[in-house]
């Protein structure tokens, strides 16, 4: 399988699986079906105009199809962080080829060039460019600096060396934890885990910079109450987030008890 090794801005390397031509074609067929359904609905609305001016109705219908084709990809990829309906069903996602955050400008660029990739018929230009590209990029991806990858299931790794039985204050907020688990992109989760596993290999300054960058990106996804995170260093924040993202949900009840709570339970009752 074709994989791409990315060195993230945080200085950590991780590997992603590139989406193959077959899965991208299936996702494209689904997306074209969605676009056709939307354009057909608009076409029925323009039939009212056709009663007065048939040529105007046909022109509006053609313009609407072109607009829907462009806007569909832009809007869905902006809302779903690099996914369309077809990509969601096939488990694919658009990401920044350099490992950074996918920017709206990149999404706009790759979709603006979609009509060029579609030439001369059914994406022959895009298919040829993808097959000739080392990273299976169509022309829109090359111009935007993006790649299409396959979402890989996050399997719970052995986090014992990372967690060390430490108390995780962020686990108290289960709804926020579930949101973090759901919204964290797989590539960011991989960067966070790799940073923790390799933290001893980094010099002190690089270690601080890496965890500051990773923690900042995680904090942008979900905001935990200040009481739960205000005393955490960037590295502790990343460690807690990794535990939430990777460990099974039913492990929350087995988390270590905070020392002060254990002490309170150990004290004899005043009655």
Buried (B, 14 or more C-beta within 10 A) or exposed (E): EEEBEBEBBBBBBBEBBBBBEEBBBBBBEBBBEBBBEBBEEBBEEBEEBBEEEEEEBBEBBEEBBEEBBBEBBBBBBBEBBBBBBBBBEBBBBBBBBEBBBBEEEBBBBBBBBBEBBBEEEEBEBBBEBBEEBEBBBBBBBBBBBBBBBBBEEBEEEEBEEBBEEEBBBBBBBEEBBEBBBEEBBBBBBBBBBBBBBBBEEBEEEEBBBBBBBBBEBBBEBBEBEEEBBEEBEBBBBBBBBBBBBBBEEEEBEEBEEEEEEEEEEEEEEEE
